[in-house]
Amino acid sequence: QLETLSEFLTSKLLVFTTETIHKDSSVHVRMFAPSVGVLEDPATGSAAGPTGAYLEHWNVLENHTHSSEIKIEQGYEIKRPSQLIVKNLYTKDTISNVLVSGKVKKTAEGDFFV
């Protein structure tokens, strides 16, 4: 099935649902990028910001007020659970900044030498 994703014109696919594992999470996310060698990403910070902005802009989340935290759970299916937190900041009625933070499961540590 993942091989089928690589046939699309995009190299990445993010899917979300409001059906979550944890009650305090806003959405459950899965991110696939098989055409660039990532079968599934456990914590996609670069996608969390745009996802949070989308969810708030289109009022996808029930009982959510603008500028309150959006909690994204991800990585559970690959046993690398993470929680990313998105907060949208506004100038007048427009999202002007998107802040992303979170917690991930550490799987490796190392040093780079240049």
RATATA-V785141 format. One line per field, one symbol per residue. ss: DSSP state (a for helix, b for strand, c for the rest). phi: phi as a letter, one per 20 degrees, with the letter a starting at -180 (. if undefined). burial: # if it has 24 or more other ideal C-beta (glycine too) atoms within 12 Angstrom, else .. Layout:
ss: ???
phi: ???
burial: ???
This chain:
ss: caaaacccccccbbbbbcccccccccbbbbbbbaaacbbbbcccaaaaaaaaaaaaaccccccccccccbbbbbcaaacccbbbbbbbbbbccbbbbbbbbbbccccccccccc
phi: .fffffeffdebbdccbeedfdfeeebdcccdbffdndfbefbegfefgfffffgfgelfeflddgmefdedebnffdlcfbcdddcedddldcfdbcdcbrccefdbbacddd
burial: ....#......###.#........########.....#.######.##########....#.......#######.....########......#..#.#.#.#..........
